[in-house]
Amino acid sequence: MLGLMQDRPLLISSLIDHAATFHADTEIVSRLPEGHVRRTTWSLVRDQSKQVANALAELGIEPGDRIATLAWNSDRHLALYFGVSGAGAVMHTVNPRLFAEQIVYIINHAEDRVLFFDTTFAQLVGQLAPELSSVETYVVMADREHMPDIPGIPEGRLRSWEEFIGGQSTHFEWPEFDERSASSLCYTSGTTGNPKGVLYSHRSTMLHTLMIAARDAIDIHSGSRILLVVPMFHANAWGTPYTAAMVGATLVMPGPHLDGESVYNLMKSEGVNQSQGVPTVWMMLFSYLDEHPEIDPHELGLCVAGTGGAALPQSMIERFARDFGAESMQGWGMTETSPLCVIGRLLPKHEGLSDEERTQIRLKQGRGIWGVDLKIVDDDGNRLPWDGKAFGEVWVRGPWIASGYFKGEGGEKLDAEGFFPTGDVATIDPDGYLQLVDRAKDVIKSGGEWVSSIDLENAAMGHPAVAEAAVIGVPHPKWQERPVLIAVLRKGCSATREEVLEYLSGHVAKWWLPDDVVFVDELPHTATGKVVKLKLREQYRDHRLP
């Protein structure tokens, strides 16, 4: 024998045990759907996770069985994260923003046996229950006094959270099993066809957890007080709940209260120094601050504003720096990649650059993190150079990258080298910074040249009157396609087509300038907050250009 290291399986249960042992009194703060704030600790979350495991065992839940949630971010949802997976079952977080028929499809496709849900979704669950063929038990994540009346669920199959775990012991021996066993399940929220399931393993989750805590990744540590705005049903909240347990960070969770005023008040009262959320939420926060100029955001003490889910506009980077004194940091990934693949950290050699030059680097999604291999390819599958100019579809490979979809949906996905197609089009520069230019299906080709809708949208959102923007290509008799900008104006602001185009003329190439600007009250979004360009293209396919 050579005397090698101990061979211990990488299991999610080890995270919550570590948090309860070494960070027992660190707070977990949750604003509940009912409105009030509940405070607990990592130690108490561990106790509840073990009560969950005991209650599931009493129901006859077996290893590999799927357990669903329709819930916001809270300490109870956190206890399910560890109790379900720790017991060997599969934690299935369902996105409540999907269409009702998609939710029914997902739960039935996953064959979930238990459904936990917040009171916010009581009416929805009551409506869907008759169609949910596999669900045997429904648990409302509320105490007895907040139990809603749900006539659609048969008698005896509905319980409150207190009833479900109240009589259970806080002692439970976490089982040991193969680290490659399934731990959690997330479904994509595509704009066409049925959502597809992505099945994570304990091993993939643990490796992802270890990496994103690193200083050159997201840098979560015991001093972090993280406002977790990204929902726990979006790719496991980007893996943050697991990493927070590993390092003993404080989690501050807003529940469904994501309006600007609620987010600001929670940040202020809880001393938040890091945050994670999609740009849409920060736009609502900025709108609230615009209405209250007496507020000085510097007083919040926010150090890092993490974003993902959509490209970060330059105006947002500049505002976080100017008004908050905070560093904006974006990453890129997807449900199929756990999700982190690249992170937008600056390098030491960038320290001497001007603020404008550093901002231009921050606009890129970031450099690859350890464990993820990247390549960009042309339409024939040939690798393209990392010169910051050549653009092609991004393919990824690594221990937390999906090999395919749950139950084989969609067929074989990997190429001969084991890379997974992302559907995103990007450039990669010599320093390894990836910059998205479009989704493959959204690329605009005009006169044989490529136009980046993402760059155009970011430029448009720099206009003081533009709150949100989307760029699509519409048919053109000479140039094949030309870009059209569809914009939502900020509350109380006005702008004309000519004013927006004049502003853009100083920020983008002349031939990128949109042929038209259309103002709308709102843009269509997916369940994860991304603009549905397919719907816009259908709506404006016959749009008459000036």
Salt bridges, closest charged atoms under 4 A:
ASP17 OD1 - ARG46 NH1 3.64
GLU27 OE1 - ARG39 NH1 3.33
ASP47 OD1 - ARG46 NE 3.45
ASP65 OD2 - ARG113 NH1 2.72
ASP75 OD1 - ARG38 NH2 2.96
GLU111 OE2 - ARG66 NH2 3.62
GLU111 OE2 - LYS407 NZ 2.80
ASP112 OD2 - HIS92 ND1 2.83
GLU136 OE2 - ARG113 NE 3.10
ASP143 OD1 - HIS146 ND1 2.77
GLU163 OE2 - ARG144 NH2 2.30
GLU173 OE2 - HIS171 NE2 3.73
GLU176 OE2 - ARG8 NH2 2.72
GLU179 OE2 - ARG180 NH1 3.85
GLU179 OE2 - ARG203 NE 3.43
ASP219 OD2 - ARG215 NE 3.76
GLU270 OE2 - ARG39 NH2 2.62
GLU270 OE1 - ARG225 NH2 3.79
ASP290 OD1 - ARG319 NH2 2.71
GLU291 OE2 - LYS491 NZ 3.85
GLU294 OE2 - HIS292 ND1 3.15
ASP296 OD1 - HIS298 ND1 3.32
ASP323 OD2 - ARG319 NE 2.93
ASP323 OD1 - ARG322 NE 2.97
GLU327 OE2 - ARG345 NH1 3.48
GLU327 OE2 - ARG362 NH1 3.28
ASP373 OD2 - ARG397 NH2 3.13
GLU409 OE2 - HIS109 NE2 3.26
ASP415 OD2 - LYS375 NZ 2.66
GLU417 OE1 - LYS375 NZ 2.57
GLU417 OE2 - ARG383 NH2 3.25
ASP424 OD1 - ARG439 NH1 2.97
ASP429 OD2 - LYS364 NZ 2.81
ASP431 OD1 - LYS349 NZ 2.87
ASP442 OD1 - ARG537 NH1 2.57
GLU457 OE2 - LYS533 NZ 2.55
GLU468 OE2 - HIS525 NE2 2.70
GLU498 OE2 - ARG497 NH1 3.45
ASP515 OD1 - ARG482 NE 2.95
ASP516 OD1 - ARG497 NE 2.94
ASP516 OD2 - HIS543 NE2 2.70
